[in-house]
Amino acid sequence: MRERDLVGRAGRFIVEGEVTLRLLLSGQARFQAESILLAPERLPGLAEALAAHAARLPAPPPVYLAARPVMSAVTGFPIHRGVLAVGLRGAEPCAAGLVPPDPAPALVLGLCGLTNHDNVGGLFRNAAAFGADAVLLDAATCDPLYRKAIRVSAGAALTVPFARLGPGEGWLALAARLGLTPLALSPGGAEALSDLPALPRALLLGTEGPGLPAETIARARGVRIPMAPGFDSLNVATAGAIALHHLRASSAEVARDKE
């Protein structure tokens, strides 16, 4: 079964590697494991985590052991890590349900048209590192539960709350409904990121390729990251990390001043 079919139609996803499996088994993960497949030599190192996970559940997932040639035949390619699991997606949350209600502080990352799994995984890792409350995705953004995206995110895709926009819902309408200030990252943004004041509730929009629609940039608060002369482009995950760090740090400073 192709992974895109597994993700899109069967309500399941694949976790690969010890780091991400440990996160899936921990209390931090938002998802449950349906089954686990290990090379026999990997079992001793994971036995404690598996036992702790099983103790928390009335019906823990089965753990299967198979030699690497068998695992490779099952998956269709050589398995070097010897650690796989099938996760269950569960019900899809709505975007509004993940954002703290106004006037509580909120930092939300919006992914617009991101089709590269490395970038999506990197942005989820950044969102976890800088304490974003949620990641919201439009219909064109690829699935963060794709195996490579989970791996690049260092498992953050399993822990950071995320949801897709509702049918026909736009970023600006969502921001207005939830009391978020929409920030559009763009080399032509009117404000430099370093000059941006603290915003208690912000929606940071990141994209790649042709960039955000002109209408969105015009109606949002355009923000740029100043760079050396003659160069105005950063990888979207890098730009997102810089912006999230600034937004989180400035909000924390305001909170300290109020105490």
N, C-alpha and C positions, 0 to 999 in steps of 0.2 A: 504494500500500500504506500503510495507516495505521501510524503509528509504533509504537503499542502491539502491533500484530501483528508488526512487524519485530523489536521487542525480545523479545517473548514466545515467538515460534515459529521465527524464522529464525536465531537466534544472532548477530544483528548489532545495531548501534546507529549513530546519526548524531552526528557531531561538526560543529559549526558555528562559524565564526570563526577568525581567525588565531591567537589565544592558545592555544585548545584544540587546534588542528591542530598547532602547534609542539610542544605537550606530547605529543601522540600520536606524533609523529615522533621524539621524543627517547628517550634510553635510560631515562628515568624512568618512562615509561608501562608499565602492566601488560598492555596490549593491542596488537594489530597492526592496521594499516590494510589494508583489502581493496582500496579504490580511492579516488581523490581527484578532485573536480570543482571547477574554478576558473574564475572569470571571467578572460579573457586578461590584463587589466591587473593582476591580483594575482600572476601568475606570477613576474615579476622579483623582487619582494620576498621570495618564498618559495623561490626557486631554490636558494639555498645550503643551506637546511634540507632540501629534497627531495633534493639531491645527497648530503648527508651520510647521510641515512636510507638511500638506495639503496645506498650503499657498504657498509653494515653487513649487507645482506641478499643471499642468493643469488638471490632472485626478488622484487625490489621491486614495490610495488603500482603499477598504471597510473595515470597522471595525465591526466585529460581536461580540455579547455578548451571552454567554451561561453559565448556571450554571455548577458547577464543575462536577456533575454526567454526564451531557451531554458531556462536554469536555473529560472526561475519556472514555466515550463510543466511541467518535470520534477517539481518539488516541490509545485506546487499553490498556492503563495503567493509574493509578491515576495521575492527574495533581495537584501538590501541589502549584505551583507558580501562576497558573491562567493566564499566559501570553504566547501566542504562535503567531508566524507569519510565513508565507511562503515567502521566498525570491527568487528572480530571479537571476540566475547566469550571464546571458548575454554572450557576446562573450568571448572566452578564449584568453587572451593575449599571445604573444610569449615571451619567456624568454629574448631575447636580447632587446626587447622594454622596459623592466622595469629597465634596468641597465643604470645609467648615462654614457654618452659616454666618452671614453678615451680622454684627461687625467684628467677629473674631478674625485674627490674622490668618491670611491664606496665601500660599505660594503655589501656583499651578503651572505646569509645563504643558503647552499645547504643541503637538506634532502635526505639521501640515504637509501632506504629500511626500513623506519620507518613505522611499522604497528600498533603501539599503539596510539590510539587517545589522550590519556592523554599526552604522550610525544610530539606529534605534536602540540597540543594546548598549552602546556607549552613553546615550542620553539617559537611559534608565539608571545606569550606574551613577551618572552625575546627579540625577534626581534624588537617589538614595543618599549620596554623599552629602548633599547640601540641604537635605530635609524638606524637599518638596512634598506638599500634602497629597498631590495626585498628578498623574500624567493622563492627559486627554488626547485622543487620536481622531483624525478625520477618516472618512471612508477610504481615502487613497493611501494611507499609511500602512505599511506592512505589519504583520502580526508580531507583537513582542514575545509571544510564546513559541515562535519558530525556534528550532533547536539552536541555531547559530546565534540568534539574538539573545537567548537566555545565557549562553556561554559567554558572550562578549560582555553582557551586563554583570558578570560575576554573580549571577543569581538574583540580582535586584528586580528583574522582571517577575520574579515569584513573590516578592514582598511589597513592592511599591504599588499602591492602589491605582488602577487604570480603567478607563472606559472609553467607548467611542461616542462621538456626537450622535444625537438622535437624527432620524431621517429628516432631511431638509433643514436641520439646525445649523446656523452659522456661528463663527467664533465671536463676532461682535454682539450678536443677540444673546449668546450664552453669557458673555462677560457682563452685559447690562443686567441680565436676570439674576446673576449671582453676586453683583456688586464688586466685580473685579475690574481693575484697570488693565486694559489690553495693551501690551507692549509688543511692537513688531520689530524684531531684529533685522536691520537692513544697513548696508554700507551708506545709503543715502538718508539715514535717520537724522532728524533735526537735532536731537540731543545726544551728547556723548554719554556713554554708560557711567563714566566716573562723575558726571554732573547730575545724575538722576537722583532726586531726593528719595528718602525712604517711603515706600508704598506699603501700607498695611495689608492690602489685598491686590495681588497682581497675577495676571495671566500672561506668561511669556510665550510668544509664538515663534517656533523654529521651523525652518523649511530648508530645502536644498534645490538644486537645479535652477529653474527659472525664477525662484523666489516666490514670495507671497503675492497674491493678487493686488493690483494697484489700488483697488477700492479699499481693501483691508488696511494697507499701509497708510492710505490717506486718512482713514477714520480712526486708526489706532494711534498710540503714542509711539512715534518712530524713534528707535534707539540705535546708535551705531557704536562699534568698538573701534576707537582710533588706532590706526596702524601706520607703519612706516610709509613715506611717500612712494607712490607708484605701485602699492599693493593694497587691495581692499577686500581680500577674501580669506576666510577661515573655514576649516572643516566644521560642519554644523554641530558636531558633538563638542568640539573645542570651544566654539562660540557659546554654546549652551552652558558649558561648565563655568566660563568666565562670568557670564551674566547671572547665573544662579548663585554663584559665590557672592557677587556684589549685592544682589537683592536680599539674600539671607543675612549677610553681615550688616547691611544698613538697617534692616528691620530689627535685628537683635540689639543694635545700638540704641534705637529709639525706645525699645522696650526697657532697656536698662535705665535710660533717662527718666522714664515714668515711675520707676520704683523708688 
